[in-house]
């Protein structure tokens, strides 16, 4: 296809080598969200070149292959490139997935979607803005970035969706059967928010209210944690929190709000 870009071997990678921790199916919750979120799916479907970058995939590329397989359910011709700063982690491509050395500069690529999971968690909070800006500057015109964090088994996940204008939303997703309450995800908040979970900050107010709604929905517990969470989410919305309503029944418990509802105080 005309206009396609390939990784530029002479581009100097921007960023630091991460610990590289990874595991099979660790990012399944964010993958499920990506293919079911109308905004993200529409951007991918409408892209002239459906190029996706998995940034910082770690010591093993399992999750990159999984991302490609899931995205192909909504766009069969999607191209996925895994980027790693550590040259020792760059492996041979297969199954239509390529790998190259690169960092926040995206190796000169112009993707419509960048997934960066458990990357910025290993940076200081002060470095987040510059990293975001570098990635966003390299996106295709309608491109988006997912900056996320999860635990080792992928049971607790949180991510921020950004486009060229900045952050759009925060989403928390968790295993309904292994997480006791919404605030258990606090330790997995993205770097831009994890140090802001203190009284007076919007993210703290949201998690506190979510726990309260979860407790009040306890009578629904016999029907299962998904039913209980749906009741809690409705209560949160009734309190005035702009919780996103999902029309379809979700496998995961999901809490998604506009960025304006959780943006750290003192930021735009």
N, C-alpha and C positions, 0 to 999 in steps of 0.2 A: 504494500500500500504506500502511495506517495506520502512523504512527510514523516515516515516512521523514524524514530530515533533509536540508537543503540548506545550502550554504555561507552563512555569516552575513557580510554585507558590512560590518557595523559592528564585527566582531571585529578587534582590532589584531593583526597578524601578529607572531609571536615568532620571532626568529632573524635571521640575516644573509644578505644576497644572496650567492650562491655564484658561482663562475666561469662556471657554466652549460655546461661542456663536455658534449657528448652526441654520439651517432652511431647510425645505424640498426643495429638488432640487437645493440647493445652489451651488453644485459642478458639475452640469450637463455639463458645458463646458469642464472641465478637463476630465470628464468621457468620453465624446464623442471623445476627442483627444486620450485618452488611447486606445480605441478600434479601432481607425482608423490609429494610427501611426504604420507603418510597423515594426520599430525597437522594440517597446514595445510589440506589439502583437506577434511577432515572439518569443520573450523571454518567453512570457507566454505560447504559444502553445508548445514550445520545452522543457518546464520544466518537469523533472521527477515527481515532486510534485508541482502542481500549487497552491502554498500557497501565499496568499496576505494579507498584514497587513495594516489596516487603523489606522494610529497612531494619537492619540489625536482627536477622533471623536467628543468630546464635551459633552454637557449636555444631548443630545439626539442622538440616533444612526441612525437617518433617512438616512443620507448620506452613512452610511456603507451598509445598505440594498440596497440602490440604486446602489452603486458601484458593489456589488455582482451580482445584476440582469443584469447590463450592461456588465460586464466581461463574464458572462455566455453565451453571444451571440457569443463569439469567443472561449470559452473553457467551455463546460458544466459542467465539474467536478472541476471547480475552488473552492478552499477553502478560505474563508475570515474570518479573525479574527480582531476584533476591540480591540485596546488597549487604556487604559486610566490610568493615574497615580492615579487620584482620585477614591478611591474604591467605593464611593457613586454613581459614574457614570457607574459602571460595571453592566450590566443588563443580564438577562437570554438570552441564545441564541435561535434563531428560524430561520426558513426558510433556514437552512443550514449555518447560520452565527453564529460564536461564539464570546464571549467577555471575556476579561480577564484584569487583572491589569498589566500594563507594560509601559515602556517609551522608550528612545532611545536604550536601550539594547535589545529591542524587545522580552522581556520575554523568552529569550533563543530560540526563533523561528528562522528558516532559510528561510525566504520568498524570492520568486522570484521578488516580487514587493512590495514596501512600498509607501503608499501615506501619506504624512504629510502636511496637509493644515491648514494654519492659526495657526501653532504651533510655529515656530521659529520667527514669527513676534513679539511675546511677549517676546523675549530674546534680550539681547544686541548683537550688531554686532560681538563683539569679541568672542561670544560663538558659532557662527555658525560653524566654522571649526571643533571644537571638537565634536559637535553634529553630523555633517555629518560623521566624521570618525567613531563614535560609531555605527551609523546605518549601514554604508557601511561594517564595519567589520562583522556584523551579517547577511548579505545577503547570499543567495545561490550563488554559483560561477558565475552564469550569471544574478544575480539579479540587479534590478534598484530601485532607489529612486526618487520620485517626491516630491520636496519641493516647496509648492505653497502658494499663498495668493489670496484672493478675497474679494469683498465687501459683504455687508450683504445679498444682493439679488442675488449674483453670476453674475452680469452683467459685471464686470470688473475683470479679472483674470490674474495671471502671475505665471509661475512656471519654476523651473530649473529641468532638468532631469540629474541624476547622475548615474554612475555605479561605480564599485570598483576602477576605475582609476581616478575618480573625476567628476566634472561637464562636461556634454556633450553639452547642449543646453539651451537656454532661449526661452520660448514661451509666447506670450501675446495673449489673446483671449477676445473678447468683443462683447456685443450685438450691432449689426449694427445700431439699431434704437434708442438707448438711450445714446450713447457715441458720443460726438461732434468731437473729434480728438484723434489720437493715444496717445498723451502725457497725456491725461486724466488718463491713467493707471499708471502714475508715482507714485501716492500715494499708489498703490497696488503692487509695485515691491517687490519681496522677500527680506528678511532682508539683504542678502549678497549684494544687489544692491541699496536698497532704499536710503541710505545715499550717494551714489556715483553719483546721478543724478545732477551733477554740471559741469559747463564748464570745458573741458579738459579731462573728463572721457568718455570712449567709450559708455556707456549707454546713456549719455546725447546727444552725437553726433547722436546716432541712433534715439532717440525720436525726436530730432530737425529735422533730415532729413525726418522722417516719417510724421511729421506735414507739412513740406514743400511739400512733394509729395502729401499728401492729399489735400492741398490747390490747387496745380496745376491740380489735377484731378477733380476740381469742375465742369467742363463742363459735367462730367459723372453723376452728382447728379440726374438728372431727371430719370435715369435708376435704381436708388436705391443705398443704401450705400454699398451693397456687390459688385456691379459692379464697383462703384467708388473706393473701396478699392483694388480690383484686379488691376485696372489701376495704383493706387498709388504704390502697391507692385512691379509691373513691372518697374516703374520708379526708385524705390529704388534700385532694382537689377541692373538696367542700370548704376546707380551711383557708383556701386562697392560694395554695401552692400550685404553680402551673404544670402539674404532672401531665405528661403526654398520655393520651388514651390510645391504646392499640386495639384496632377492630378485631383482629384475629387472636385466638387463644395462643399464648406463648408457652413454650416448654420451660423457659427460665422465668424466674421472677425478675422483672425489669422495672427500673425507676429512671425515667428520662425527663429532664427539664431543660428549658432554654438556658444558655450561658448567663444571661442577665440575672437569673435567679440565684446563681451561686458564685458569680464573679467576686474575687477578693476585694475587700474594701480598699478604696484608693486606686482602683484600676478602672479603665473604661470598658 
